[in-house]
Amino acid sequence: MTSPSRRSSNLRGVRGAFLLWLCLGVVGSGCHREVASGPSSRTEGLVGRTLPLLASPALRLTVAGKLGTRTVPVVLDVARPLSMVSQECFEGGIPPPEGTVRAPEIAGGFRAWPVVPLPALTVRGASVPLRTAGVSGEKPCSVTLGSDVLEPYALNVDPLRREVTFTASRSREAYVAETSASDAAREVHRVELSREPVGDWPLLAARVAQGESELTGPFVLSTREPFSRLALGPAEAQGLQPLETAANLPPRTFAVDSVDVAEGVGVRPLVVEAAGRWDSPSSLGRLGPDVWGRFTATLDAKGGVLVLRRPRVLASEASVSRGTEAPGPDEVERAGRMQGSSPDSGIASGGGASSKGARPDGLSTPTPGPVVELEGTHNAAPAVSKPGPAATPTEVSREASSPSGAPSSRLTPRQRCADAHGVFSEEACYGLHVRREPDGTVSVVGAVFRDLPEGGRVHLEPVGAEGQRLESGCAVGLSFPATSRGLTTQHRLPWPSLAQSLPACHAALTQAKDFRLSLYEEARQPECPTACAFVTETATRRTVCECQPTPLGEGVAAPSRKKSSREPPPEERELEPEDPR
């Protein structure tokens, strides 16, 4: 694949001209933008700050801030040249505009925005140098920080901990030196970014595959919305088929086999949005957290680098389902050869990322296996206790036993993952992070670092204030669909609507102060179509789920390309900027 950086020979000069033009576009008040400030004055407030992302099932780069005295969500959008504020953030009406700015849109064309003065904006006590912003028509109150504020920073995103850390932007050479060193525990992939010649947002090369059809080219690196978006015209021209919609409405989604940013580095399968209005001559769509969020990511638009890290995996030929021993040095060395591809590995323009004999969706062929007890889980919160009755229903016991009723001892060819010390085990393939939210509720983030050919369930154990296990009469856990590795999901336990559907379980789980990993099962929870949290009332066997949204709707499973998707919701997502939702 040809890197999108070749589209422009002097993007830095174009960027300087664009920012000058942006300032001159403010009518009647001169240039009040902070873009005129030097990088040193703009990085003092946020460099070194680690901010928790607002709790959300899908990964969204939104943090809590204060606009004056009002608490507001602050969206980090590296692809937007101009910072924005919604009119709902102003009590008593919008302040008189200081002028108008005409700014480019990532989908193509330009749009004019009134510019208004802002009260002081802070995040976690740090002052954000934003004195004016464009006014958007979004209904909920939110502030969007664009590249005029974020440009001096590198954003380090940890999907499991749901945190973003701000560091100063560095040169590409510095990242090359850092990522060239070998890492026994993690794969490290360095992806080159270029800058769009007019809007100056970051671009990266990606390949989208569906059956025998492929679309390869530059995409906008997006941090605002959780879903990637694919330009409808170029995709159909390459033979990619969108999902049909009811009532002959325009296509709105593609079910693709894979989206890769380097050979074998990406997601498979995936449902992406279809953009009917994408007139940009420099990109084929946007690449969101549903792709790069499968990794611990460093996004440095100014430095021109996207660094992706994930635990190494060892595709062992036969690993014991319980009590797996750590591999010897020869196995670690072999795993390094298998998974340690070059950080600069690019995407070839022809051929798929899957090896010969692999499944069409790129995942390894599953072998049914028994329940796995989790003893020492990678990135888990506390140590894991043995599973109890609430997390081990009769079906699980039968699944974990041989036909004669004796415990199964068969071997299962399951991937093993490296922990922080480079030791491979099945337990290191699962992660859990528990945190207390500002409102006093408890949220959990679950992650699976290996492929899930048939999906999987992670059971959780609620813990009381004194560290004791709570006997709630309810089984609770996280369910994952069939997907490639790196998927995370975050949920409050209990979530608010559970009080209406399972009031007894809601009341019991409200007493939990912590959660621990208990056990893992192959295959997803039947009632949960996507990445979800689930609660099962033991007495009634009734299960209720809270699931991640998809481009098809809240918790709607990825359909086959041969099936029709549901009728699209009434709201439109084509206009930018979009609601952070």
Secondary structure, DSSP 8 states (H G I E B T S, - for coil): ---GGGG-S-HHHHHHHHHHHHHHTS-SS----GGGS-HHHHHTTTTT-EEE----SS---EEEEEETTEEEEEEE-TT-SS-EEEGGG-TTS-----EEEEEE-TTSSEEEEEEEE---EEETTEEE---EEEEE--SS--EEE-HHHHTTEEEEEETTTTEEEEEE---HHHHHHHHTS--SSEEEEEEE-EE-TTT--EEEEEEEEETTEEEEEEEEE--SSSS-EEEHHHHHHTT------GGG----EEEESEEEEETTEEESSEEEEEES----SS-SEEE-HHHHTTSEEEEETTTTEEEEEEE-EEE-SSEESSS-----HHHHHHHHHHH---TT----SSS-SS-TT--TTS---------EE-SS-TT-SS------GGG--HHHHHHTB-TTSSB---EE--EEEE-TTS-EESGGGEEEEEEE-TTS-EEEEEEE-S-BTT-EEEEEEEE-TTS-B---SEEEEEEE-SB-S-EEEEEESS-TTHHHH-HHHHHHHHT-SEEEEEEEEES--TT--SSEEEEEETTTTEEEEEE-EETTEET-----TTS------SS---SSS----
